[in-house]
Amino acid sequence: MRRSYWLTTILCLTVSASAQQATTVRLGFFPNLTHAAALVALERGYFQKELGKVKLEAREFVAGTALNEAFAAGQIDVAYIGPGPAINGFTRGLPMQIVAGASNAGAVLVARSDVKITGVKDLAGKRVAVPSLGNTQDISLRHLLKENGLRSQTDGGNVTVVPVAPADVAAAFASKQIDAALVPEPWGALLETRGGRVVGSEKTIWRGGDYPTTLMIVNTKFAAQNPDLVKAMLRAHLAAVRFVNTSKPAAQTAIARKLKELTGESVDARVLQRALARTEITASFDLDALKEYGELNKEAGYTRTLPDWEKLVNLELLKSLGGR
């Protein structure tokens, strides 16, 4: 049965180009450093180069919950997304499959400098921001709270968890609307330059920093009809990952330029260097860590069941292109 499933999946993703129907590839991503591969591939034209005459339509999202809504509406073909929303989307029947990793770690817990918070236990009675309820940082925060004997208000505790777009957290700090935030980079490093204090590093968030933060997914219906386009997007993804890791100054320039275009926020080289030191840009990820994350997702109450991992994850195309 398992062999039959894999043969069917591989055949769907390797049919001849004559089955290709799409004239446009619709890409979803976030304006975060954890999505650096997407930012670089867009800024340097890698996606469009690989797609040739096929048009690329790129659309940014604040968090995975919003991206899943667009995915459910049939508006996204390929996307970068966190493990929490990927697992949630799949268990709710969305036709998605993980085809590569994109980043590991790269999220930190930052507190306002004028609030007495030195660790997770001090979040009791405080307002803590995450990019979106149900997203990867939200799930991580709820697990951190549980480990430290705390709970969110919705779970009967006294920690108020509020959704705030990462690019808006600095303003929310300045107006004292929130006391702390668990944010993806580069927003944590940027908050530090504005007086914020990191009270939870990427390594203390979970698993010593060895966990996937961003994954690359495809719409399985799109992939079955357009296998060559999926390969093209993966080739561009791998090229961007290599560029980030081998041409760091140029990659930082490309990332900063794209973030400025998307968010209006100027992120200087020192901030990006600090943020990149906390973030691994890679096409690989630890499958065991992803499975453990599924348990955290269930613990947080965002899903009742775990996915069939062999159906959710298919790295055959990635491996065929030299990825791991």
N, C-alpha and C positions, 0 to 999 in steps of 0.2 A: 504493500500500500504506500509506504514512504517512498520507495523507488519510483513508483508510478507517478506520485505527485511531483517529484523533482524532475523526472523526464518531461512531464507536461509543462512545467514552469520553464525549463531551459529551452524547450522547443518554442514556446511562446516568445521568448526573448531573443531567439536566433533565426526566426523565419526570414525569408528573403526580403530585399528592399522593396519588392513589388507589392508587399502588403502595406507599405507605408502610405498613410493617408493625410497626416497633418501637414499643414503649411505654416503653422505657428506652434511654438512651444511656450507654454505659460508657466513661468517660474515664480515661486514664492520664497521669500527670505526675510530676515530681520536686520535692521541697521545696528548690529552688535559685532564686536570683535570675534565672538564665538562663531560668527558666520563669515569670518574673514575670507574663506575660500570663495564664497559667493561674491563678496565685495570686490575682491581682486579680479575674479573672472569677468565681472561686469565692467569694472573700470579699465581693464586692459584688453577687453574685447575677446577673451578666450571662448566664451559661449558662442558668440556670433560667428567667429572664425570656424569653429567646428561644425556649426549648423549650416554654413554655406548660405544658400538662398532661402532657407527656412527662417521665418521671422521669429525673433525672441521677444516675448512680452514679459517684463520683470515687474513684480508687484511686491511692495514691502508690507510687512505686518508688524504689529507691536509684540505679539506673542502667539504661541501655538494654538491656543483656543480659537482665536480669530481665523488663523490659517485653516484650521480644520473645518470651520464653517464654510469657507470658500471652497475647500476640497469637496465637502459634501454637496455643494451646489454645482459641482462639475466645472469649476473655474480654474483649477490648478492641475498641471500635468507632472511637474517635478518640483520638489521643494526641499528646503533646509528647515529642520524642525527639531525640537527637543524630544527626549525619550518619553517623557510623560504624555504629551499630546499624541505622539506616534502610537503608543500603546493604547491610549484611550480611543483614538480614531479607529484603530484596527478592531478592537473588541466591540465597537459599536457598528461594525459592518462596513466601514469605509474601505474601498478597494485600493489599499496602499501597501507598499512593501519597502523595507529598508534595503538600500543597495550599496551604501557606503557610510563610513563615519565622516565627520567634518571637524569636530573639536572635542577635546577632553578638558575637564575642570573649567577654570575661567569664570567662576562666580564667587563673590565675596559678600560677607555681612558687614555693612558699614553703619555707624551710628553718628548722630549729630554730636558735635564737640561739647555743646552746652548741656547735654543730658548724661546722667551718670549710668553709662552702660559699658561694661568691660568684658562681658561675655553673654552667652545665650540666656543664662539664668536671670540676668537683669532685664530681660524683655517682658517680664511680668508687669502687667498694667500698661504696657506701651503699645504704640501704633507702629506696625511694621509693614513696609511696602514690598510687594512682589510685582513683576510685570503684569501678571494676570492670574486670576483665580483658576486653579487647575493646571497651570503651566509648570514647567520643570522646577523653577526656583520655589514656587509655592509648595510643591510636593516635598522638596528638600527641606524647606523651613518647617513644615509640620512634623517631619521626622526629627529634626533637631530639637524642636519644642518637646516632643515626646521623650527623647533621650534625656532631657534635662528636667523632666517632671512638670512640664507646662503643656497647656493646650490653647488653641485659638478660642475666641468667643463662640464661634459657631459649633465648636466641639465641647462647650461647657466650661471653657477656661477664661482667662482674663487678658489674653494677647489678641489685639485687634489686627487682623491681616487685611490690608487694603490694596487694591490693584492700582498701580501707578506706572505709566510708561517709563522705561529706564531713562530716557532723555529728559523726562520731566521731574525726576527725583531731586535734582539740585534745587529747583524752584520750590518743591514741597518741603525740603529741609529749611530753606531760607525763610519760608512763611510759617514754619513750625507746625505744619499739618501732619507730619509724621516724625517719628523719633529715630527710626532705623530702616534699613532696606537691604534685602538680599537681591543683589543685582548681578547681571552678567557684565563682563568687561566689554568696553573700556570704561563703563560708567562708574565702577567702583574706584578705579584709579583717578578718574576725573573728580569724583567727590572728595578724594583725599586732598587734592590741590585746593579745594574750597573749604577746608576745615574739617571734613569728615574723618572719622577714625575707623580703621578696619578692626573689627572685634572678632571676626571669624574669617580666616584665610580660605583659599580654595582647597587646601588640604584638610582643614578641620570641618568643612561643610559635610564631607562624606568620603569614606573609603580612602583617606589619605591623598585625595586628588586624582585617583585612578578611576574615573567614571566618565561615560560619554555625556557631553552637554548638547551637542548638535549632531544630527544624523541627516543623511540625504535619502529622501524617499521618492518613489514614483507612483503614479496612478497605474495600477496593474492593467487596466483596460487600455490605457494609452500605450503602455510598454508592449503589450501583445500586438498592437497594430503598428507600432513605430519603434521596433527594436534598434534600428540604426540611429535614431534620434536620441534614444536613451544612452547608447554607447558614446555618441558625440558629447552629450552633457557630462558623462562620466570622464571622458578624456579631458574636457575643459576643467572639470573639478580637480583631477589629479595634477594638471599643469599648474593650477592656482595654488594647491597645497605645496607643490615643489617650490614654486616661486617665493611663497611666504617663508619657507624654511631655508632657502639658499640665497635669497637676495633681500635680506631683511630691511636695509634702509629704503630701497625702492618699494618694497612691499608696504612698509609703513606709510610712505608718501601716498601710495595708491589707496590704502585704507582710509587715511585721514581725508583725502580728497572726496572719497565716496561718502563718508560719514557727514562731511560738511554739506554736501549736496542734498543728502537725504534728511538730515536733522537740523541743519543750520548751526550745529555745534562745531567749534574748532577744537580739535584734539591734537596737542603738540607732540613732538617726537618723544619727549621724556615720559609723558603719560602713556603713550602707546608701548614704549619699551617696558614700563612697569606692568602694564596690562598683559602684554605678551609673555612676560616671565611667569604669569599665573595661568596661562592658557596654552594648551598643546594643539596646534593646528595639524590634523592628521586625518587620513582616510581610514585609519584602523580604529577599532574599538574592542573592548573586552566584552564578549558576549555574556560571560557570567555576571559582569557588572550590570549589563542591561537587564538580565533576568532578575537580579536582586532589586533593580529599580522597579520592576513590575510589582514586586512585593510591597515596596514603599507606596506605590500608586494605589494598591489595594488597601494598604493600611490607612492612607489618607481619605479613603472612601470615594475615590473617583472612578473606580471600577470594581465590579464584584468578581470578575473572572480574569484569569491570566490568558494571554494569547497563545496560540499554537506557534511557538517560536520558529519552527521550520517553515511555516507559511509567511510569517511576518518578516523574517530575515532571509535574503538571498544575495550572497556576495559572489556568485559565479561570474557575472559580467565584470565585476571589479577585479577579480583574480585574473580573468582572461586579458585584462589590460595592464597587468603588472602590479595591481594593488594587492593589499593583504586584508 
